[in-house]
């Protein structure tokens, strides 16, 4: 990897893994899937942190939007 959290590199990793199983996925679809997964993951993390009783979640919450 060249840059941390680069979507294009994530897409390339997913394409490489998919090809191992003989799956050909269009690059545009992979980019959209990666973005959707990233966005949904952030929402899921925020909602889970709100419901959690773990104090570490309270410390991390202000920084989640910076990810």
C-alpha positions as CSV (number, residue, x, y, z in Angstrom):
1,X,0.0,0.0,0.0
2,X,1.1,3.5,-0.8
3,X,-1.4,5.6,1.2
4,X,-3.4,4.8,4.4
5,X,-7.1,4.2,3.8
6,X,-7.0,4.9,0.1
7,X,-10.2,3.6,-1.6
8,X,-8.4,2.9,-4.9
9,X,-6.0,0.6,-3.0
10,X,-8.9,-1.1,-1.3
11,X,-10.6,-1.6,-4.6
12,X,-7.4,-3.2,-6.0
13,X,-7.2,-5.5,-3.0
14,X,-10.8,-6.5,-3.4
15,X,-10.4,-7.2,-7.1
16,X,-7.3,-9.3,-6.4
17,X,-9.2,-11.4,-3.8
18,X,-12.2,-11.7,-6.0
19,X,-10.1,-12.9,-8.9
20,X,-8.8,-15.7,-6.7
21,X,-12.3,-17.1,-6.8
22,X,-12.8,-16.4,-10.5
23,X,-15.0,-13.5,-9.9
24,X,-14.8,-10.5,-12.3
25,X,-16.2,-7.3,-10.8
26,X,-16.3,-4.0,-12.6
27,X,-14.0,-1.4,-11.1
28,X,-16.8,1.2,-10.8
29,X,-19.0,-1.2,-8.9
30,X,-16.1,-2.0,-6.5
31,X,-15.5,1.6,-5.8
32,X,-19.1,2.2,-5.0
33,X,-19.2,-0.9,-2.8
34,X,-16.1,0.2,-0.9
35,X,-17.5,3.7,-0.4
36,X,-20.9,2.3,0.8
37,X,-19.1,-0.2,3.1
38,X,-17.0,2.6,4.6
39,X,-19.9,5.0,5.1
40,X,-22.2,2.3,6.6
41,X,-19.4,1.1,8.9
42,X,-19.0,4.7,10.3
43,X,-22.8,4.9,10.9
44,X,-22.7,1.5,12.5
45,X,-19.8,2.4,14.8
46,X,-21.5,5.7,15.9
47,X,-24.8,4.0,16.6
48,X,-23.1,1.1,18.4
49,X,-21.0,3.5,20.5
50,X,-24.1,5.4,21.6
51,X,-25.7,2.1,22.9
52,X,-22.5,0.7,24.4
53,X,-21.7,1.0,28.1
54,X,-18.0,0.8,27.4
55,X,-16.3,4.0,28.5
56,X,-13.7,3.6,25.7
57,X,-16.4,4.2,23.2
58,X,-17.2,7.5,24.8
59,X,-13.5,8.5,24.4
60,X,-13.5,7.5,20.7
61,X,-16.8,9.0,19.6
62,X,-15.5,12.5,19.0
63,X,-12.9,11.1,16.5
64,X,-15.0,8.8,14.5
65,X,-16.0,11.4,11.9
66,X,-12.2,12.1,11.3
67,X,-11.8,8.5,10.0
